[in-house]
Amino acid sequence: MQRRTLLKALGAGLALGGPAGRLAVGETAVLPDLVAVRNGEPDALFDRGIEALGGIGRFVKKGQTVVVKPNIGWNVPPERAANTNPHLVRRIIEHCLQAGAREVSVFDHTADAWRSCYRTSGIEQAVRDAGGRMAPGNRESYFQTVAIPAGRRLREAKEHELVLQSDVLINVPVLKSHGGTRLTIAMKNLMGVVWDRGYWHLNDLHQCIADFATYRQPDLTVVDAYNVMLRHGPRGVSAADLVNMRAQLLAVDQVTADAAAARLFGLEDPTEVGYIRIAHEMGVGRMDLENLRIQRIAL
């Protein structure tokens, strides 16, 4: 019953709002601002979703280097959904390499011991199987200081060198609850590309998340909502914390992705998540879903 209620967000538009993307006769095709896909496995959801968003070639060109940033923060197995689904990570890498990417790297600055997180999450093996490169994020020497001119509380941060050096950044968060910010989705997932997260927690976490988003906008955001942790996030306690939604959201605008994910989670108003509201107000992106072009797909 709970799953059916939440999936209204991907149904007839009651929760996500906006036009469904159908064109009138003679109208020029316009790519959607957001693609919402449901009723499939993670790899199939991505195949269909990225096609609707214009194809991976819209984002990745031949010879480019790519960073795929999943959530790999926790030393728990895939069925607990504390981390991004490894099947989704593998499929994204495969698409990037098929588009001609020279190299696809994956990393996270993990909360638990990094080697255990990489292995237990299933993501390390998925990356290897796809032909990508798993990179560490456990030493401060991997991170370089960058200025954040538009930040209000966060004026600088140390960002992982891979993100600074790569041509394309694909953010792949898992949708789940969070004790400190209500939800952790795309913008918060980028805390895994910086070194000093403690400062953020001590200096208005929601504002710092939005501040960093003014500096770093991923080229593509893919929200994993295959299994969604409804409580006890971000690490979770057991599989009983989850609902199997078999869904995925894709967008260029990470604020749009987060707002839609909040609706999908069951929040009536995305402003219940402070960093989504602040980022929208700061002009980072748009959370006014009712005014955006949304394409909904059921497999």
C-alpha positions in Angstrom: 0.0 0.0 0.0 2.8 2.4 0.9 4.6 1.8 -2.4 1.4 2.4 -4.4 0.8 5.7 -2.6 4.3 7.0 -3.2 4.2 6.0 -6.9 1.5 8.5 -7.5 4.4 10.9 -8.0 5.3 9.1 -11.2 1.7 8.6 -12.4 -0.7 11.0 -13.9 1.3 14.1 -12.8 -0.5 14.7 -9.5 2.7 15.1 -7.6 5.3 16.1 -10.2 3.2 18.5 -12.2 4.1 20.1 -15.5 3.3 19.1 -19.0 3.9 15.5 -20.1 5.9 16.6 -23.1 3.5 15.8 -26.0 3.9 17.9 -29.0 1.2 19.7 -31.1 1.2 19.2 -34.9 4.1 21.1 -36.4 5.8 21.9 -33.0 9.5 21.4 -32.8 10.7 18.7 -30.5 12.0 20.1 -27.2 13.9 17.9 -24.7 12.3 17.5 -21.3 13.6 19.2 -18.2 13.1 16.0 -16.3 12.5 12.4 -17.2 10.7 10.2 -14.6 10.9 6.4 -15.4 9.3 3.6 -13.4 8.5 -0.2 -13.4 11.9 -1.5 -14.4 15.3 -2.6 -13.3 18.0 0.0 -12.8 19.9 -0.6 -16.1 16.6 -0.7 -18.1 15.4 2.5 -16.4 18.5 4.3 -17.4 18.5 3.1 -21.0 15.0 4.5 -21.5 15.5 7.6 -19.4 18.7 8.7 -21.1 17.2 8.1 -24.5 14.3 10.4 -23.6 16.8 13.1 -22.3 18.6 13.2 -25.7 21.0 10.2 -25.4 24.3 10.0 -23.6 26.0 11.6 -26.5 24.4 14.9 -25.4 26.6 14.8 -22.4 29.7 12.7 -23.3 31.8 13.3 -26.4 34.5 11.1 -27.9 37.8 11.4 -26.1 36.4 13.0 -23.0 37.1 12.0 -19.4 34.1 11.4 -17.1 33.6 11.2 -13.4 30.6 9.2 -12.2 29.8 10.1 -8.6 27.5 7.6 -6.8 26.8 7.4 -3.1 29.3 4.8 -1.8 29.4 6.1 1.7 28.4 3.1 3.7 29.8 -0.4 4.3 26.5 -2.2 3.6 25.4 -4.5 0.8 23.3 -3.4 -2.2 20.0 -4.8 -0.9 20.1 -2.2 1.9 20.1 0.7 -0.5 22.3 3.0 1.6 24.4 3.3 -1.5 23.7 3.8 -5.2 22.6 0.6 -7.0 25.6 -1.0 -8.6 23.7 -2.1 -11.7 22.9 1.5 -12.4 26.5 2.6 -12.0 27.7 -0.1 -14.3 25.1 0.8 -17.0 26.0 4.5 -16.9 29.7 3.7 -17.4 28.9 1.4 -20.3 26.9 4.2 -22.0 29.8 6.6 -21.5 32.3 4.3 -23.0 30.0 3.5 -25.9 29.8 7.2 -26.5 33.6 7.3 -26.9 34.7 8.5 -23.4 38.5 8.0 -23.0 38.2 7.2 -19.3 35.4 6.9 -16.7 36.4 7.2 -13.1 34.2 6.5 -10.0 35.0 7.5 -6.4 33.5 8.7 -3.1 34.9 10.3 0.0 33.2 7.6 2.2 31.8 7.8 5.7 32.8 4.2 6.6 36.2 2.6 5.7 36.6 3.3 2.0 37.9 -0.1 0.8 35.1 -1.9 2.6 32.5 0.5 1.2 33.7 0.1 -2.3 33.7 -3.7 -2.0 30.6 -4.4 0.0 28.4 -1.9 -2.0 29.0 -4.0 -5.1 30.1 -0.8 -6.9 33.8 -1.7 -7.2 33.0 -4.9 -9.0 30.4 -3.1 -11.2 32.9 -0.5 -12.2 35.5 -3.1 -13.1 32.9 -5.2 -15.1 31.9 -2.1 -17.1 35.5 -1.1 -17.9 35.7 2.0 -15.6 38.3 3.0 -13.1 37.7 2.9 -9.3 39.6 5.8 -7.6 40.3 6.5 -4.0 39.0 9.5 -2.1 40.5 8.8 1.3 43.4 11.2 1.5 43.4 15.0 1.7 46.2 15.1 -0.8 43.7 14.1 -3.5 41.8 17.4 -2.9 42.5 20.9 -4.0 41.1 24.2 -2.7 38.6 26.0 -4.8 36.8 29.3 -4.3 33.1 29.5 -4.1 32.4 33.2 -4.9 28.6 33.0 -4.5 28.7 31.1 -1.2 27.1 32.7 1.8 28.6 30.4 4.5 30.8 28.2 2.4 33.4 30.4 0.7 35.9 27.7 -0.3 36.2 23.9 -0.3 38.7 21.3 -1.1 37.4 19.3 -4.1 38.7 16.0 -5.4 41.2 16.5 -8.2 39.4 14.0 -10.5 36.4 16.3 -10.6 38.6 19.3 -11.4 40.4 17.5 -14.1 37.6 15.7 -15.9 35.4 16.9 -18.7 32.1 15.5 -17.5 30.6 15.0 -14.1 27.6 12.7 -13.7 26.0 12.8 -10.2 24.2 9.5 -9.3 22.7 9.8 -5.8 20.4 7.3 -4.1 17.2 8.8 -2.8 16.9 8.2 1.0 16.0 9.7 4.3 18.6 11.6 6.3 18.5 12.5 10.0 20.2 15.9 9.5 18.6 17.2 6.3 15.4 15.2 6.0 16.5 13.8 2.6 19.9 13.1 0.9 19.7 13.4 -2.9 21.8 15.0 -5.6 23.1 18.3 -4.1 24.0 16.5 -0.8 25.6 13.7 -2.6 28.3 16.1 -3.8 29.5 16.3 -0.2 31.4 13.2 -1.3 33.6 15.2 -3.7 34.9 17.5 -0.9 37.3 16.8 2.0 36.1 18.8 5.0 32.5 18.0 5.5 32.7 18.7 9.2 32.7 22.5 8.5 29.4 22.1 6.6 27.8 20.3 9.6 28.9 23.0 12.0 28.0 26.0 9.8 24.4 25.7 8.6 24.5 22.4 6.6 21.6 23.3 4.3 23.2 26.6 3.4 26.6 25.0 2.7 25.0 22.4 0.5 23.3 25.1 -1.5 26.5 27.2 -1.5 28.5 24.4 -3.1 25.8 23.9 -5.6 26.4 27.5 -6.9 29.9 26.4 -7.8 29.5 22.8 -9.0 26.6 21.9 -11.3 26.9 18.3 -12.7 26.4 17.8 -16.4 23.8 15.1 -15.7 22.0 14.0 -12.5 20.5 10.5 -12.2 18.5 9.8 -9.1 18.4 6.1 -8.1 15.0 5.5 -6.6 14.9 1.7 -7.3 14.9 1.0 -3.5 14.1 4.0 -1.4 15.1 4.2 2.3 12.1 5.8 4.1 13.6 5.9 7.6 16.8 5.5 9.6 18.9 7.1 6.9 21.5 7.7 5.7 22.9 4.3 6.7 19.7 2.4 7.5 19.1 -0.5 9.9 17.6 -3.2 7.7 15.7 -4.0 4.5 12.6 -3.1 6.5 13.5 0.5 6.1 13.0 0.3 2.3 10.2 0.5 -0.2 10.8 -1.0 -3.7 9.8 1.9 -6.0 11.6 0.7 -9.2 12.0 4.3 -10.3 14.6 6.7 -11.6 14.8 10.5 -12.3 17.1 12.1 -14.8 17.7 15.9 -15.3 20.4 18.4 -16.2 19.3 20.7 -13.3 20.2 19.1 -10.0 17.7 21.3 -8.1 14.9 20.1 -10.4 16.1 16.5 -9.8 16.0 17.0 -6.0 12.6 18.7 -6.0 11.1 15.9 -8.0 12.8 13.3 -5.8 11.4 15.0 -2.7 7.9 14.7 -4.2 8.5 11.1 -5.1 9.6 10.4 -1.6 6.2 11.6 -0.4 6.9 15.3 0.6 4.0 17.5 -0.6 6.3 20.6 -0.8 10.1 20.3 -1.7 10.8 23.4 0.4 10.5 21.0 3.4 14.1 20.2 2.5 16.0 23.4 3.3 18.8 23.1 0.8 16.4 22.6 -2.1 14.5 25.8 -1.2 17.8 27.8 -0.6 19.3 26.6 -3.9 16.2 27.6 -5.8 16.2 31.0 -4.1 19.9 31.5 -4.9 19.2 30.8 -8.6 21.1 27.5 -8.7 18.2 25.8 -10.5 14.4 25.4 -10.5 12.1 23.6 -8.2 8.9 24.9 -9.8 8.0 21.6 -11.3 4.6 22.7 -12.4 6.3 25.0 -14.9 8.7 22.5 -16.3 8.5 20.0 -19.1 8.4 16.5 -17.6 8.3 13.3 -19.5 6.9 10.2 -17.6 7.7 6.7 -18.8 6.4 3.4 -17.5 8.2 0.4 -18.7 
